[in-house]
Amino acid sequence: MKMTVAEARRAGIGRLIVESVDLSLYIASVELGGERILLAAEDGSVLKTRNLQAMKERLAPLAAWPSVLRQRSAYDEMCGQSWASADNTLEVPLELRDQSAGR
């Protein structure tokens, strides 16, 4: 299931997840009512950007939502360990509000 940023904003407050998929590829999803929903661009394609700042700008209407940046390490897989042995997902809080506004 997918929804646009505008639809997510109308749905109410949820949790926003920006996932670093590759070195320069970010996608976003929301958790609403225990369900994870992928965010879509206005044309229905997956919302993706090539840098984190661009993603933050696209998600500005959801700045009030609790947000995290999520990254999974490929280290275990690269050194021959089973990818399912442990969850090595890193999540850090992500601030979507413009930090330069107070300067």
N, C-alpha and C positions, 0 to 999 in steps of 0.2 A: 504494500500500500504506500502511496506517496501523497504529499500535500504541499502546497506552496507556503511560503513564509506568511503571506496574508491570511491564508486559511488557518495556519497554526496560531496566529495572533488572535483570530476570532474564536478559536477553540478554547482559549483560556491559558492559564499558566501551567507550564510543564517543565521538563528538564531538557536542555539543549546539549547535544553532543556533536562536536566538530572532530572528525576523525582524520588523522594524517595517514593517508593511504600509501603514499610514496613520498619521495624527497620533496616534490613540489606539486602534490595533488591533495586537495582537501575536499571532503564531502560532509554533509551535515544531516542529522536526524534529530527527532524529538521523541521524548517519552511522554505519552499522555495516557493516563489511566492504566498504567502498567504495560502499554503496548508501544513498541518502537516503530516509528514511522519515518521513512526516508523523506527528506525535503526535496522538492522539485522546483525547477525554474518555471517561469510563466508558460513556456512552450511544452511543459510536461516532462522534459528530460531531467535527469538527476542534477541537482544543484551541486556544481563543483567549481573550484577555483584553483589557480596555480600558486597562490600565496595566501598566507593566513590573514593579512590585512584586508585583502579583497573579500575574503569570506566574512570577516567581521563587519565590513561595510554592507554586505548583502543581508546580514542577519541583524542589523541595527534595530529594526522594528521589534525584535525580541530581546532587547537589551535588559529588560527587567527580569528575565528568566534566569534561574541558576544555570550556569554553563560550564562545560568542561572541554578540555582538549584531550583527546585520547590517541595514544600511539601504542602499537604492538611491536615488539622487537622480533626480528627474524633471526636473532643470534642463535637460539637453541636449534632451529632448523638448519642453519648454516653449518653448525659444528656437529651435525649428525644425530642430535637428540630428537626424540619424538616431539612433534609440535603440540601434542595433547598432554604432555607430562605435567605442565603447570601453566597457569594463566600468567603471562608476563606483561599484561596490559598496564600501561602507565596512564593515569588520569590526573591532570592538574587543573585547578580552577582557571577559568578563562573570563576575562573582563571584556565585555562588548562595548561598554560606554566609552566615549571619546575621552582619552586621558589628557589631551591637550587643551580641553575646554577651560580648565582652571588656571592655566598659565597666563 
